[in-house]
Amino acid sequence: MSTDSDRSNHDASRRRVLQYGAAGLGLAALPWPLGAAEIDPEAARQSMRQRAIPSSGESVPVIGMGSSGSFSTRSQDTLADLRTVMEHFVAMGGTLVDTSPTYGNAETNIGNIARETGLRDRLFMATKVHIDGRQAGIDQMAESERALGSPIDLMQIHNFIDLETQWQTMKQMKTDGHVRYIGITHYLTSAFEELEHQMSTKDLDFVQFNYSIMTPDAEKRLLPLAADRGIAVLVNRAYNDGRFFSQVKGHDLPDYAKEFDCFSWGQFALKYVLAEEAVTAVIPATSDPEHLADNMHAGYGKLPDTAMRKRMRQTLASL
């Protein structure tokens, strides 16, 4: 039930980008591994690629941040790391944070950190409802609003749970100003048929599903449908829950990756996803500031074209 997690991202290639990636893009104002105070937030905001939410025209940065498996903790030391991650995320141009009441106490931690750091007004908060029953759904969404602050930018029905009931409640919440956008989510390719049906029959602002260079099934129907219907797309599991890094471990990044400003395997995976113009944002999760910097870098510079993406798939298949 998770969105993508960065927990397995420990190969050295994710760290090498911190030494030379910014220089490779000519982004001298963005010293990636350094403290947030040494990063120019305005330069980051202007440089980060952004895409519009079709239903409103509002733009969001293409690299968001998930929280499954990364923001659920009660350890004070870990909370300090998460505070650093959140500060760097915003300083490097990020705004969209995706969470859920099913991710342990992630909502509470995210809300507290956002308030303590004074960053709440700079964040696009996305969460989910994942419960049966009308009143239970109302109560769960109200608790999310208390945890994250009001209004919630995006409320999503998680994994189709009591979909029709929660959809009616969410529409009313949007009308009442408690949420700004509404959508649905899933994380399995086996759910694509139902996702396609819901995308075709409901006025969704957002849809969230799994998509990656290892699992490109969404390219066949969901991404074209989202473009046709004017639905913003959030992508989870871009690293296939770490399996991507297991596959590339011990292999050098191909030299041609520099042609689209890519300096690590992590960026290789994220830039493949972002090359699909129907993708609004990808939301990898991490509690590691260095991995966060690597993820964010994928939102800058060039993206691979169709021919290059084919070459990328061939490279991965050969490993």
Contacts in CASP RR format, 6 or more apart in sequence:
PFRMAT RR
TARGET T0000
AUTHOR 0000-0000-0000
METHOD contacts of the structure
MODEL  1
MSTDSDRSNHDASRRRVLQYGAAGLGLAALPWPLGAAEIDPEAARQSMRQ
RAIPSSGESVPVIGMGSSGSFSTRSQDTLADLRTVMEHFVAMGGTLVDTS
PTYGNAETNIGNIARETGLRDRLFMATKVHIDGRQAGIDQMAESERALGS
PIDLMQIHNFIDLETQWQTMKQMKTDGHVRYIGITHYLTSAFEELEHQMS
TKDLDFVQFNYSIMTPDAEKRLLPLAADRGIAVLVNRAYNDGRFFSQVKG
HDLPDYAKEFDCFSWGQFALKYVLAEEAVTAVIPATSDPEHLADNMHAGY
GKLPDTAMRKRMRQTLASL
1 68 0 8 1.000
1 102 0 8 1.000
1 158 0 8 1.000
1 159 0 8 1.000
1 187 0 8 1.000
2 68 0 8 1.000
2 69 0 8 1.000
2 103 0 8 1.000
2 187 0 8 1.000
2 236 0 8 1.000
2 241 0 8 1.000
3 66 0 8 1.000
3 67 0 8 1.000
3 68 0 8 1.000
3 98 0 8 1.000
3 187 0 8 1.000
3 208 0 8 1.000
3 236 0 8 1.000
3 237 0 8 1.000
3 283 0 8 1.000
3 285 0 8 1.000
4 66 0 8 1.000
4 68 0 8 1.000
4 210 0 8 1.000
4 236 0 8 1.000
4 237 0 8 1.000
4 238 0 8 1.000
4 239 0 8 1.000
4 240 0 8 1.000
4 241 0 8 1.000
4 283 0 8 1.000
4 284 0 8 1.000
4 285 0 8 1.000
5 68 0 8 1.000
5 69 0 8 1.000
5 70 0 8 1.000
5 239 0 8 1.000
5 241 0 8 1.000
5 242 0 8 1.000
5 284 0 8 1.000
5 285 0 8 1.000
6 70 0 8 1.000
6 239 0 8 1.000
6 242 0 8 1.000
6 284 0 8 1.000
6 285 0 8 1.000
6 286 0 8 1.000
6 287 0 8 1.000
6 288 0 8 1.000
6 291 0 8 1.000
6 295 0 8 1.000
7 69 0 8 1.000
7 70 0 8 1.000
7 242 0 8 1.000
8 239 0 8 1.000
8 241 0 8 1.000
8 242 0 8 1.000
8 243 0 8 1.000
8 245 0 8 1.000
8 246 0 8 1.000
9 239 0 8 1.000
9 242 0 8 1.000
9 245 0 8 1.000
9 266 0 8 1.000
9 286 0 8 1.000
9 288 0 8 1.000
9 291 0 8 1.000
9 294 0 8 1.000
10 245 0 8 1.000
11 245 0 8 1.000
11 248 0 8 1.000
11 249 0 8 1.000
11 250 0 8 1.000
11 265 0 8 1.000
13 248 0 8 1.000
13 253 0 8 1.000
13 264 0 8 1.000
13 265 0 8 1.000
13 266 0 8 1.000
14 264 0 8 1.000
14 265 0 8 1.000
14 266 0 8 1.000
14 290 0 8 1.000
14 291 0 8 1.000
14 294 0 8 1.000
15 290 0 8 1.000
15 294 0 8 1.000
16 263 0 8 1.000
16 264 0 8 1.000
17 32 0 8 1.000
17 263 0 8 1.000
17 264 0 8 1.000
17 267 0 8 1.000
17 293 0 8 1.000
17 294 0 8 1.000
17 297 0 8 1.000
18 32 0 8 1.000
18 33 0 8 1.000
18 290 0 8 1.000
18 293 0 8 1.000
18 294 0 8 1.000
19 33 0 8 1.000
20 263 0 8 1.000
21 32 0 8 1.000
21 263 0 8 1.000
21 297 0 8 1.000
22 28 0 8 1.000
22 30 0 8 1.000
22 31 0 8 1.000
22 32 0 8 1.000
22 297 0 8 1.000
24 258 0 8 1.000
24 261 0 8 1.000
24 263 0 8 1.000
25 261 0 8 1.000
25 297 0 8 1.000
25 300 0 8 1.000
25 301 0 8 1.000
27 43 0 8 1.000
27 47 0 8 1.000
27 300 0 8 1.000
29 39 0 8 1.000
29 40 0 8 1.000
29 43 0 8 1.000
29 44 0 8 1.000
30 39 0 8 1.000
30 40 0 8 1.000
30 43 0 8 1.000
30 44 0 8 1.000
30 47 0 8 1.000
30 92 0 8 1.000
30 300 0 8 1.000
31 38 0 8 1.000
31 39 0 8 1.000
32 39 0 8 1.000
32 92 0 8 1.000
32 293 0 8 1.000
32 294 0 8 1.000
32 296 0 8 1.000
32 297 0 8 1.000
33 290 0 8 1.000
33 293 0 8 1.000
35 88 0 8 1.000
36 84 0 8 1.000
36 87 0 8 1.000
36 88 0 8 1.000
36 90 0 8 1.000
36 91 0 8 1.000
39 88 0 8 1.000
39 91 0 8 1.000
39 92 0 8 1.000
41 90 0 8 1.000
41 91 0 8 1.000
41 93 0 8 1.000
44 91 0 8 1.000
44 92 0 8 1.000
44 93 0 8 1.000
44 94 0 8 1.000
45 93 0 8 1.000
47 300 0 8 1.000
47 301 0 8 1.000
48 61 0 8 1.000
48 62 0 8 1.000
48 63 0 8 1.000
48 92 0 8 1.000
48 93 0 8 1.000
48 94 0 8 1.000
48 296 0 8 1.000
48 299 0 8 1.000
48 300 0 8 1.000
49 61 0 8 1.000
49 62 0 8 1.000
49 274 0 8 1.000
49 299 0 8 1.000
49 300 0 8 1.000
49 301 0 8 1.000
49 303 0 8 1.000
50 59 0 8 1.000
50 60 0 8 1.000
50 61 0 8 1.000
50 62 0 8 1.000
51 59 0 8 1.000
51 60 0 8 1.000
51 62 0 8 1.000
51 277 0 8 1.000
51 279 0 8 1.000
51 280 0 8 1.000
51 281 0 8 1.000
52 58 0 8 1.000
52 59 0 8 1.000
52 280 0 8 1.000
53 59 0 8 1.000
53 60 0 8 1.000
53 181 0 8 1.000
53 205 0 8 1.000
53 206 0 8 1.000
53 232 0 8 1.000
53 280 0 8 1.000
54 230 0 8 1.000
54 231 0 8 1.000
54 232 0 8 1.000
55 181 0 8 1.000
55 205 0 8 1.000
55 230 0 8 1.000
55 231 0 8 1.000
55 232 0 8 1.000
56 181 0 8 1.000
56 205 0 8 1.000
60 95 0 8 1.000
60 96 0 8 1.000
60 124 0 8 1.000
60 280 0 8 1.000
60 281 0 8 1.000
61 93 0 8 1.000
61 94 0 8 1.000
61 95 0 8 1.000
61 96 0 8 1.000
61 281 0 8 1.000
61 299 0 8 1.000
62 274 0 8 1.000
62 279 0 8 1.000
62 280 0 8 1.000
62 281 0 8 1.000
62 282 0 8 1.000
62 299 0 8 1.000
63 94 0 8 1.000
63 270 0 8 1.000
63 281 0 8 1.000
63 282 0 8 1.000
63 284 0 8 1.000
63 295 0 8 1.000
63 296 0 8 1.000
63 298 0 8 1.000
63 299 0 8 1.000
64 89 0 8 1.000
64 94 0 8 1.000
64 95 0 8 1.000
64 96 0 8 1.000
64 97 0 8 1.000
64 98 0 8 1.000
64 281 0 8 1.000
64 282 0 8 1.000
64 283 0 8 1.000
64 284 0 8 1.000
65 85 0 8 1.000
65 89 0 8 1.000
65 94 0 8 1.000
65 96 0 8 1.000
65 97 0 8 1.000
65 98 0 8 1.000
65 283 0 8 1.000
65 284 0 8 1.000
65 285 0 8 1.000
65 286 0 8 1.000
65 292 0 8 1.000
65 295 0 8 1.000
66 97 0 8 1.000
66 98 0 8 1.000
66 99 0 8 1.000
66 236 0 8 1.000
66 283 0 8 1.000
66 284 0 8 1.000
66 285 0 8 1.000
67 97 0 8 1.000
67 98 0 8 1.000
67 99 0 8 1.000
67 100 0 8 1.000
67 103 0 8 1.000
67 106 0 8 1.000
67 110 0 8 1.000
67 285 0 8 1.000
68 99 0 8 1.000
68 100 0 8 1.000
68 103 0 8 1.000
68 106 0 8 1.000
68 285 0 8 1.000
69 103 0 8 1.000
69 106 0 8 1.000
69 285 0 8 1.000
69 287 0 8 1.000
70 82 0 8 1.000
70 106 0 8 1.000
70 285 0 8 1.000
70 286 0 8 1.000
70 287 0 8 1.000
71 82 0 8 1.000
71 99 0 8 1.000
71 103 0 8 1.000
71 106 0 8 1.000
71 109 0 8 1.000
71 110 0 8 1.000
71 285 0 8 1.000
71 287 0 8 1.000
72 103 0 8 1.000
72 104 0 8 1.000
72 105 0 8 1.000
72 106 0 8 1.000
72 109 0 8 1.000
73 79 0 8 1.000
73 82 0 8 1.000
73 105 0 8 1.000
73 109 0 8 1.000
73 287 0 8 1.000
74 105 0 8 1.000
78 287 0 8 1.000
79 109 0 8 1.000
79 113 0 8 1.000
81 287 0 8 1.000
81 288 0 8 1.000
81 289 0 8 1.000
82 109 0 8 1.000
82 113 0 8 1.000
82 287 0 8 1.000
83 113 0 8 1.000
83 116 0 8 1.000
83 117 0 8 1.000
84 289 0 8 1.000
85 286 0 8 1.000
85 287 0 8 1.000
85 288 0 8 1.000
85 289 0 8 1.000
85 292 0 8 1.000
86 97 0 8 1.000
86 110 0 8 1.000
86 113 0 8 1.000
86 114 0 8 1.000
86 117 0 8 1.000
86 119 0 8 1.000
87 117 0 8 1.000
87 119 0 8 1.000
88 289 0 8 1.000
88 292 0 8 1.000
88 293 0 8 1.000
88 296 0 8 1.000
89 97 0 8 1.000
89 292 0 8 1.000
89 296 0 8 1.000
90 119 0 8 1.000
90 122 0 8 1.000
90 123 0 8 1.000
92 292 0 8 1.000
92 293 0 8 1.000
92 296 0 8 1.000
93 296 0 8 1.000
94 296 0 8 1.000
95 122 0 8 1.000
95 123 0 8 1.000
95 124 0 8 1.000
96 123 0 8 1.000
96 124 0 8 1.000
96 126 0 8 1.000
96 153 0 8 1.000
96 234 0 8 1.000
96 281 0 8 1.000
96 283 0 8 1.000
97 110 0 8 1.000
97 123 0 8 1.000
97 124 0 8 1.000
97 125 0 8 1.000
97 126 0 8 1.000
98 126 0 8 1.000
98 127 0 8 1.000
98 154 0 8 1.000
98 208 0 8 1.000
98 234 0 8 1.000
98 236 0 8 1.000
98 283 0 8 1.000
99 106 0 8 1.000
99 107 0 8 1.000
99 110 0 8 1.000
99 125 0 8 1.000
99 126 0 8 1.000
99 127 0 8 1.000
99 128 0 8 1.000
99 148 0 8 1.000
100 106 0 8 1.000
100 107 0 8 1.000
100 127 0 8 1.000
100 128 0 8 1.000
100 130 0 8 1.000
100 158 0 8 1.000
101 107 0 8 1.000
101 127 0 8 1.000
101 128 0 8 1.000
101 129 0 8 1.000
101 130 0 8 1.000
101 140 0 8 1.000
101 143 0 8 1.000
101 144 0 8 1.000
102 128 0 8 1.000
102 130 0 8 1.000
102 158 0 8 1.000
107 127 0 8 1.000
107 144 0 8 1.000
107 147 0 8 1.000
107 148 0 8 1.000
108 147 0 8 1.000
110 125 0 8 1.000
110 147 0 8 1.000
110 148 0 8 1.000
111 120 0 8 1.000
111 147 0 8 1.000
111 148 0 8 1.000
111 149 0 8 1.000
113 119 0 8 1.000
114 120 0 8 1.000
114 123 0 8 1.000
114 125 0 8 1.000
114 148 0 8 1.000
120 149 0 8 1.000
124 153 0 8 1.000
124 154 0 8 1.000
125 148 0 8 1.000
125 149 0 8 1.000
125 152 0 8 1.000
125 153 0 8 1.000
125 154 0 8 1.000
126 152 0 8 1.000
126 153 0 8 1.000
126 154 0 8 1.000
126 155 0 8 1.000
126 156 0 8 1.000
126 206 0 8 1.000
126 234 0 8 1.000
127 144 0 8 1.000
127 148 0 8 1.000
127 152 0 8 1.000
127 154 0 8 1.000
127 155 0 8 1.000
127 156 0 8 1.000
128 155 0 8 1.000
128 156 0 8 1.000
128 157 0 8 1.000
128 158 0 8 1.000
128 185 0 8 1.000
129 137 0 8 1.000
129 140 0 8 1.000
129 141 0 8 1.000
129 144 0 8 1.000
129 155 0 8 1.000
129 156 0 8 1.000
129 157 0 8 1.000
129 158 0 8 1.000
129 161 0 8 1.000
129 166 0 8 1.000
129 169 0 8 1.000
129 170 0 8 1.000
130 140 0 8 1.000
130 157 0 8 1.000
130 158 0 8 1.000
130 159 0 8 1.000
130 161 0 8 1.000
131 137 0 8 1.000
131 140 0 8 1.000
131 161 0 8 1.000
131 162 0 8 1.000
131 166 0 8 1.000
132 161 0 8 1.000
132 162 0 8 1.000
132 165 0 8 1.000
133 162 0 8 1.000
133 165 0 8 1.000
133 166 0 8 1.000
134 165 0 8 1.000
134 168 0 8 1.000
134 169 0 8 1.000
137 162 0 8 1.000
137 165 0 8 1.000
137 166 0 8 1.000
137 169 0 8 1.000
138 169 0 8 1.000
141 152 0 8 1.000
141 155 0 8 1.000
141 169 0 8 1.000
141 170 0 8 1.000
141 173 0 8 1.000
141 178 0 8 1.000
141 179 0 8 1.000
144 152 0 8 1.000
144 155 0 8 1.000
145 151 0 8 1.000
145 152 0 8 1.000
145 178 0 8 1.000
150 178 0 8 1.000
151 177 0 8 1.000
151 178 0 8 1.000
151 179 0 8 1.000
151 180 0 8 1.000
152 178 0 8 1.000
152 179 0 8 1.000
152 180 0 8 1.000
153 179 0 8 1.000
153 180 0 8 1.000
153 181 0 8 1.000
154 179 0 8 1.000
154 180 0 8 1.000
154 181 0 8 1.000
154 182 0 8 1.000
154 183 0 8 1.000
154 205 0 8 1.000
154 206 0 8 1.000
155 170 0 8 1.000
155 173 0 8 1.000
155 174 0 8 1.000
155 179 0 8 1.000
155 181 0 8 1.000
155 182 0 8 1.000
155 183 0 8 1.000
156 182 0 8 1.000
156 183 0 8 1.000
156 184 0 8 1.000
156 185 0 8 1.000
156 206 0 8 1.000
156 208 0 8 1.000
157 163 0 8 1.000
157 166 0 8 1.000
157 167 0 8 1.000
157 170 0 8 1.000
157 183 0 8 1.000
157 184 0 8 1.000
157 185 0 8 1.000
158 185 0 8 1.000
159 185 0 8 1.000
159 186 0 8 1.000
159 187 0 8 1.000
159 191 0 8 1.000
160 184 0 8 1.000
160 186 0 8 1.000
160 191 0 8 1.000
160 194 0 8 1.000
160 198 0 8 1.000
163 184 0 8 1.000
163 198 0 8 1.000
167 182 0 8 1.000
167 202 0 8 1.000
170 179 0 8 1.000
170 182 0 8 1.000
170 183 0 8 1.000
171 182 0 8 1.000
173 179 0 8 1.000
173 182 0 8 1.000
174 180 0 8 1.000
174 181 0 8 1.000
174 182 0 8 1.000
181 205 0 8 1.000
181 206 0 8 1.000
181 232 0 8 1.000
182 204 0 8 1.000
182 205 0 8 1.000
182 206 0 8 1.000
183 204 0 8 1.000
183 205 0 8 1.000
183 206 0 8 1.000
183 207 0 8 1.000
183 208 0 8 1.000
184 195 0 8 1.000
184 198 0 8 1.000
184 202 0 8 1.000
184 204 0 8 1.000
184 206 0 8 1.000
184 207 0 8 1.000
184 208 0 8 1.000
185 207 0 8 1.000
185 208 0 8 1.000
185 209 0 8 1.000
185 234 0 8 1.000
185 236 0 8 1.000
186 194 0 8 1.000
186 195 0 8 1.000
186 208 0 8 1.000
186 209 0 8 1.000
186 210 0 8 1.000
187 209 0 8 1.000
187 210 0 8 1.000
187 236 0 8 1.000
187 237 0 8 1.000
188 210 0 8 1.000
189 210 0 8 1.000
189 215 0 8 1.000
189 217 0 8 1.000
191 209 0 8 1.000
192 209 0 8 1.000
192 217 0 8 1.000
192 218 0 8 1.000
192 221 0 8 1.000
192 222 0 8 1.000
195 207 0 8 1.000
195 209 0 8 1.000
195 222 0 8 1.000
196 221 0 8 1.000
196 222 0 8 1.000
196 225 0 8 1.000
198 204 0 8 1.000
198 207 0 8 1.000
199 207 0 8 1.000
199 222 0 8 1.000
199 225 0 8 1.000
199 226 0 8 1.000
199 229 0 8 1.000
199 231 0 8 1.000
200 225 0 8 1.000
200 229 0 8 1.000
204 229 0 8 1.000
204 231 0 8 1.000
205 231 0 8 1.000
205 232 0 8 1.000
206 231 0 8 1.000
206 232 0 8 1.000
206 233 0 8 1.000
206 234 0 8 1.000
206 280 0 8 1.000
207 222 0 8 1.000
207 226 0 8 1.000
207 231 0 8 1.000
207 232 0 8 1.000
207 233 0 8 1.000
207 234 0 8 1.000
208 233 0 8 1.000
208 234 0 8 1.000
208 235 0 8 1.000
208 236 0 8 1.000
208 283 0 8 1.000
209 218 0 8 1.000
209 222 0 8 1.000
209 233 0 8 1.000
209 235 0 8 1.000
209 236 0 8 1.000
210 218 0 8 1.000
210 235 0 8 1.000
210 236 0 8 1.000
210 237 0 8 1.000
211 217 0 8 1.000
211 218 0 8 1.000
211 219 0 8 1.000
211 222 0 8 1.000
211 223 0 8 1.000
211 235 0 8 1.000
211 236 0 8 1.000
211 237 0 8 1.000
211 238 0 8 1.000
211 273 0 8 1.000
211 276 0 8 1.000
211 279 0 8 1.000
212 235 0 8 1.000
212 237 0 8 1.000
212 238 0 8 1.000
212 239 0 8 1.000
212 240 0 8 1.000
212 244 0 8 1.000
212 269 0 8 1.000
212 272 0 8 1.000
212 273 0 8 1.000
213 244 0 8 1.000
213 268 0 8 1.000
213 269 0 8 1.000
213 272 0 8 1.000
213 273 0 8 1.000
213 312 0 8 1.000
213 313 0 8 1.000
213 316 0 8 1.000
214 240 0 8 1.000
214 243 0 8 1.000
214 244 0 8 1.000
214 247 0 8 1.000
214 316 0 8 1.000
215 237 0 8 1.000
215 240 0 8 1.000
216 313 0 8 1.000
219 276 0 8 1.000
222 233 0 8 1.000
223 233 0 8 1.000
223 276 0 8 1.000
223 278 0 8 1.000
223 279 0 8 1.000
224 278 0 8 1.000
225 231 0 8 1.000
226 232 0 8 1.000
226 233 0 8 1.000
226 278 0 8 1.000
227 277 0 8 1.000
227 278 0 8 1.000
232 280 0 8 1.000
233 278 0 8 1.000
233 279 0 8 1.000
233 280 0 8 1.000
233 281 0 8 1.000
234 280 0 8 1.000
234 281 0 8 1.000
234 282 0 8 1.000
234 283 0 8 1.000
235 273 0 8 1.000
235 279 0 8 1.000
235 281 0 8 1.000
235 282 0 8 1.000
235 283 0 8 1.000
236 283 0 8 1.000
238 244 0 8 1.000
238 269 0 8 1.000
238 270 0 8 1.000
238 273 0 8 1.000
238 282 0 8 1.000
238 284 0 8 1.000
239 245 0 8 1.000
239 266 0 8 1.000
239 269 0 8 1.000
239 284 0 8 1.000
244 265 0 8 1.000
244 266 0 8 1.000
244 269 0 8 1.000
245 265 0 8 1.000
245 266 0 8 1.000
247 316 0 8 1.000
247 319 0 8 1.000
248 265 0 8 1.000
248 268 0 8 1.000
248 316 0 8 1.000
248 319 0 8 1.000
251 319 0 8 1.000
253 262 0 8 1.000
253 263 0 8 1.000
253 264 0 8 1.000
253 265 0 8 1.000
253 268 0 8 1.000
254 315 0 8 1.000
256 308 0 8 1.000
256 311 0 8 1.000
257 263 0 8 1.000
257 267 0 8 1.000
257 268 0 8 1.000
259 302 0 8 1.000
259 308 0 8 1.000
260 271 0 8 1.000
260 301 0 8 1.000
260 302 0 8 1.000
260 303 0 8 1.000
260 304 0 8 1.000
260 308 0 8 1.000
261 300 0 8 1.000
261 301 0 8 1.000
261 302 0 8 1.000
262 268 0 8 1.000
262 271 0 8 1.000
262 298 0 8 1.000
262 304 0 8 1.000
263 297 0 8 1.000
264 294 0 8 1.000
264 297 0 8 1.000
266 294 0 8 1.000
266 295 0 8 1.000
266 298 0 8 1.000
267 294 0 8 1.000
267 295 0 8 1.000
267 297 0 8 1.000
267 298 0 8 1.000
268 312 0 8 1.000
270 282 0 8 1.000
270 284 0 8 1.000
270 295 0 8 1.000
270 298 0 8 1.000
270 299 0 8 1.000
271 298 0 8 1.000
271 299 0 8 1.000
271 303 0 8 1.000
271 304 0 8 1.000
272 304 0 8 1.000
272 309 0 8 1.000
272 312 0 8 1.000
273 279 0 8 1.000
273 282 0 8 1.000
274 282 0 8 1.000
274 298 0 8 1.000
274 299 0 8 1.000
274 303 0 8 1.000
275 303 0 8 1.000
275 304 0 8 1.000
275 305 0 8 1.000
275 309 0 8 1.000
282 298 0 8 1.000
284 295 0 8 1.000
286 292 0 8 1.000
286 295 0 8 1.000
304 312 0 8 1.000
END
